[in-house]
């Protein structure tokens, strides 16, 4: 969860103006290209006020995305522990967050992400800078393989959110967490640490013609 | 692909009125509860005209959804062949359709599906009646397990579409089809025919505390 202070300081209009300027800047220039200074200028405020309201650039980005959780807190939690059960832990934590009241905000974020090219670009920046960059130093993966592995994990978890919480197709929508951890955990585990370059049944079956898969 | 006749017959306004009435009826009453007669009445036309324009109720539904492909054609194609390579074939076919010009229509359909509760309900009817119902009689699955297995497949394929074609996160967005078939095919294969009730590494590692996963 994103930790919030008890009250939000300052003028709500100013806050909203900063968030709107931040969304535009992050979508148009990317996370790295968007500076607090430029965002403050676009919002017509002093950069010190942006820091005062939102703290770091990361926190400003999370607020601009209405993110229901802070990947900076969730990811280390998910990746701590035995490497061979990381898949289960990741699915369990994902379901715990999305099945909580934060899930509604997650649905809203996913809805917004998908709605236009512009919001998709903003969400892509979020995935790359807030998720992929944080995961990379914490996992022991070959650097040339890690990005594909992480985006494969993202594809399964995003699809889980889509089918369970947005489209709500049964029985997946109401399946107990344990059922989904057992079903999807090994998928995530394999995407992280398994062999992704060959099929799991490499031996031709009797009678199978070589190359018939291409047919 | 949905086969289209060379020209669309009749008045485009009438066609659009029928499609709008169909969307409302399918979302509000579900596929089974929506009748061609009631759709025709809502659109102010004769039911015979709906049949004349769209053929069957299935085809009307596909047109109402702007579906880029007819699951009635795609699914039997994907499920024909050796059962132990169905995962690879399904991913391959999925990528072929989405990487083709039809993919843009797929993105539009997914965007629309996610945008509101109402369109999500419409898309859920699509998944259940056009995909799950067609898959069930073609696969040799225990009836009590089949629905969860199929929705798990849907979650991975929907997430693949989301990350590759809508959010476009690299390197998955540009990965060659063969890479993704090798990576994701075994996931689909396991969801269809594997054991989903226990972890793939059931043996505790030396030093692992029983129950520590819950901690």
Interface residues (C-beta under 8 A of the other chain):
Chain A: X82 X84 X85 X88 X89 X110 X111 X113 X114 X115 X120 X123 X124 X127 X128 X147 X148 X151 X152 X154 X155 X156 X157 X158 X159 X160 X162 X163 X164 X166 X167 X168 X169 X170 X171 X172 X173 X175 X179 X182 X183 X184 X185 X186 X187 X189 X190 X191 X196 X197 X198 X199 X200 X201 X205 X208 X213
Chain B: X82 X84 X85 X88 X89 X110 X111 X113 X114 X115 X120 X123 X124 X127 X128 X147 X148 X151 X152 X154 X155 X156 X157 X158 X159 X160 X162 X163 X164 X166 X167 X168 X169 X170 X171 X172 X175 X179 X182 X183 X184 X185 X186 X187 X189 X190 X191 X196 X197 X198 X199 X200 X201 X205 X208 X213
